[in-house]
Amino acid sequence: MQIGSEITETLTELGTTSADSSGRKKADVFPGLVESLGTLATDSTASVFNRLEAIEILLRLAIGPRNRPADRIDVTVSRHARIVLSDATPFLDQTMISKNNRARIRLQAASLASLVGKLVSYQVRDHRDQASACS
């Protein structure tokens, strides 16, 4: 899947830039990347494989960095990716129950739907923890 390799290359390139230029590059690239992936994930004319791959990459962006603390840009990108993922969940639901798709595709859709669900539940739990800490 060529789309994923191009995006992975862009993400890798962003991770290897200097600290000063990295912030500006990320701020310029990520909003358009999330928007494009969201468009692909919800585009009914796109192939199922490309839509699933876009959702997988959006999940990575929504989860955020693993090997370093999240910065301001990462938090914003994560929020926008979660919003876009919520728009893609009907596609995942339809793909999971469709008899027209292969078992592997249904399984991948179920796996992604589970991860999106976990991400949403963590988000809700974090908001509750923040609200109780403020009171």
C-alpha positions in Angstrom: 0.0 0.0 0.0 1.8 3.0 -1.3 -0.1 5.6 0.7 1.1 4.2 4.0 4.7 4.1 2.9 4.6 7.7 1.8 3.0 8.8 5.1 5.5 6.6 7.1 8.3 8.3 5.2 7.0 11.7 6.1 6.5 10.8 9.7 10.1 9.4 9.8 11.4 12.5 8.2 9.7 14.6 10.8 11.2 12.6 13.6 14.7 13.0 12.4 14.8 16.8 11.9 16.4 19.2 14.4 14.3 20.4 17.4 14.0 24.0 16.0 12.8 23.1 12.5 10.8 20.0 13.7 8.1 22.1 15.5 7.5 24.3 12.4 7.5 21.3 10.1 5.1 19.3 12.2 2.8 22.3 12.6 2.7 22.7 8.8 2.4 19.1 7.9 0.2 17.4 10.5 -3.1 19.3 10.1 -3.2 18.6 6.3 -2.1 15.0 6.9 -4.9 14.4 9.4 -7.4 16.1 7.1 -6.3 14.0 4.1 -6.3 10.8 6.0 -9.8 11.7 7.3 -11.0 12.3 3.8 -9.6 9.0 2.7 -11.0 7.1 5.7 -14.5 8.4 5.0 -14.5 8.3 1.2 -16.9 5.6 0.1 -15.3 5.5 -3.3 -11.8 4.6 -1.9 -10.8 0.9 -1.6 -11.4 -0.8 1.7 -7.7 -1.4 2.1 -6.8 2.2 1.7 -9.5 3.3 4.1 -8.4 0.8 6.7 -4.8 1.9 6.3 -5.8 5.6 6.7 -7.7 4.7 9.9 -4.6 2.8 11.2 -2.4 5.8 10.7 -5.0 8.1 12.3 -4.9 5.8 15.3 -1.2 6.2 15.6 -1.5 10.0 15.4 -4.3 10.0 17.9 -2.3 7.9 20.4 0.7 10.2 20.1 4.4 9.6 20.5 5.6 6.6 22.4 9.2 7.4 23.0 9.0 11.0 24.1 6.7 13.4 25.9 3.9 14.8 23.7 4.4 18.5 22.8 1.7 21.1 22.0 1.5 20.1 18.4 1.2 16.4 19.2 -1.8 17.1 21.6 -3.5 19.2 18.9 -2.9 16.5 16.2 -4.2 13.8 18.6 -7.4 15.7 19.3 -8.1 16.3 15.6 -7.3 12.6 14.7 -9.7 11.4 17.4 -12.4 13.6 15.9 -11.8 12.3 12.4 -11.7 8.7 13.7 -15.2 9.2 15.2 -16.4 10.0 11.6 -14.8 6.8 10.3 -16.4 4.4 12.9 -19.6 3.8 10.8 -17.4 2.4 8.0 -15.7 0.1 10.5 -19.0 -1.1 11.8 -20.3 -1.8 8.3 -17.1 -3.6 7.3 -17.2 -5.8 10.4 -20.7 -7.1 9.6 -20.6 -7.2 5.8 -20.8 -10.6 4.3 -19.2 -9.1 1.1 -15.8 -8.7 2.7 -13.2 -11.4 3.4 -12.7 -12.6 7.0 -9.3 -11.0 7.2 -10.8 -7.6 6.3 -13.6 -8.0 8.8 -11.1 -9.0 11.5 -8.9 -6.0 10.7 -12.0 -3.7 10.9 -13.0 -5.2 14.2 -9.5 -4.8 15.6 -9.3 -1.1 14.5 -12.8 -0.5 15.9 -11.7 -2.0 19.2 -8.7 0.3 19.3 -10.8 3.3 18.5 -13.2 2.3 21.3 -10.4 2.0 23.8 -9.0 5.4 22.7 -12.3 7.0 23.2 -12.8 5.4 26.7 -9.3 6.6 27.7 -10.2 10.1 26.5 -13.4 10.1 28.5 -11.6 8.7 31.6 -8.9 11.4 31.3 -11.5 14.2 31.1 -13.3 12.8 34.2 -9.9 12.7 36.1 -9.1 16.3 35.0 -12.6 17.5 36.0 -12.4 15.8 39.5 -8.9 17.3 40.0 -10.1 20.8 39.3 -13.0 20.5 41.8 
